[in-house]
Amino acid sequence: MKFFYFLLLCFAGGIFVSCTKTNGVYDTTNGVVPADDIQIRDDQFFPGIDSVALGASIRFVNVTGVSHTLISDDAVSINTPAILPASTYTFKINTIGTFRYHCIEHPAISGIIIMRP
């Protein structure tokens, strides 16, 4: 009987682990990016619109061959240093709202982060 409960616990734990998001891991096989990661690639942000829970970290992942400096339209909420190729930048926005941002070097590249409760 103890073995049965052990198996049940292992199975339930496996489901829990498989349902939780793996922060910061990009699945190159399936092209999956965790919700709080935003890639800079192919002259765009992916995803272009990201909804993030308040308090969660947001990480920009630069997979291009050039640097990108990102700034929000209000010039305060998002203001990154240059994110070098194959580098990341992690930050938090502690305010609920919608934040539009763009790349300073490439103004046509823009995105939106929606901070939700």
N, C-alpha and C positions, 0 to 999 in steps of 0.2 A: 504494500500500500504506500509506503514512503517513497518507493521508486516511482510510482504513478504520479504522486504530487511533485516529485523532483522533475519529471518529464514535463508536467503541466506548467510548472514554474519556468523551466527553460524555454518552452514554446512561447509562453506569454512574454518573456523577456526578449526573445528574438523578434516578435512582432513589434514590441515597443521600439527596439533599436532600429528596425528597418523602417519605421514610420517617422522617426525623428530626422530632422534635417542635418546633414553633415556640413557644418559651416566651413566655408573656405575651400572646399574640394570641388574641382571642376572635373566632371566626368567627360573626358575627351571622346570616349566611344559613343555616348548617347547625346553629347552636347548639352548636358544639364548644368545649369548654374544655380546655386542656392539663391533663395529670394533676396538675401541681403548682400549678394555680390552683384556688381554691375561691371560688365566687361566693356573695355574700349577696344573695338575691333571693326574692321571694314568701314571706316569713316562713320561710325555710329556707336551709340551706347546700347548694350544689350543686357537686360531689357531697356527699352526706351522710356517706359513708364514703370516705376517700381513702387509698390505699396509695402511699407515697412512698419512694423509695430514700434511704438514709442519706446525708447530705451535700448533697442537693438542697434548693433553696430552695422555700419554700411561700409563695404569695401569696394573700392574701384580697382579693377585688375586690368592692367595695360598689356594687351597681347599684340600690340602693333610694334613696328620698328622705329617709332619716333616718340618723343616726350609729349605729354599733354598736361596742361595746367587748367584745372576746372574751377569755375566760379559761378555762384548763383546770381540770379538777376538782381537780388538785393545786395550783393557783394559781401554779405556777412555770413549767411547760413552755411554756404559751401565756399571754401577758398583754399584750395590745395596748393602745395608746392608742386613743382614739376614732377610728374609721375613718369619715371624713366621706362623704356621698353623692358618688358618682362618683370615689372615691379608692381607693387600694390600700395594703396593708401587707404587707411581705415580711420573712420571718424563716426561721431554720433550727432544727430540733430535732436535736441531735447524739447522741441516745440511741435505741437500738432499743426498740420497744415500742408499746403502744396508748395513745393519748391522747384522752380525751373532753373536749370543750369546749362552751361555751355562750355566748350573748350576755348580758352583764350587764343591759342595759336590757330585753331580751326573753328571759327564761329558758327559754321554751318552744322557742326556736330552739337546737338543739344538733347536734353532729356528732362524728365520730371521725376521727382521723388515725392511720394505722398506719405506723410507720417500720420499714422492712425493710432487711436488709443489701444 
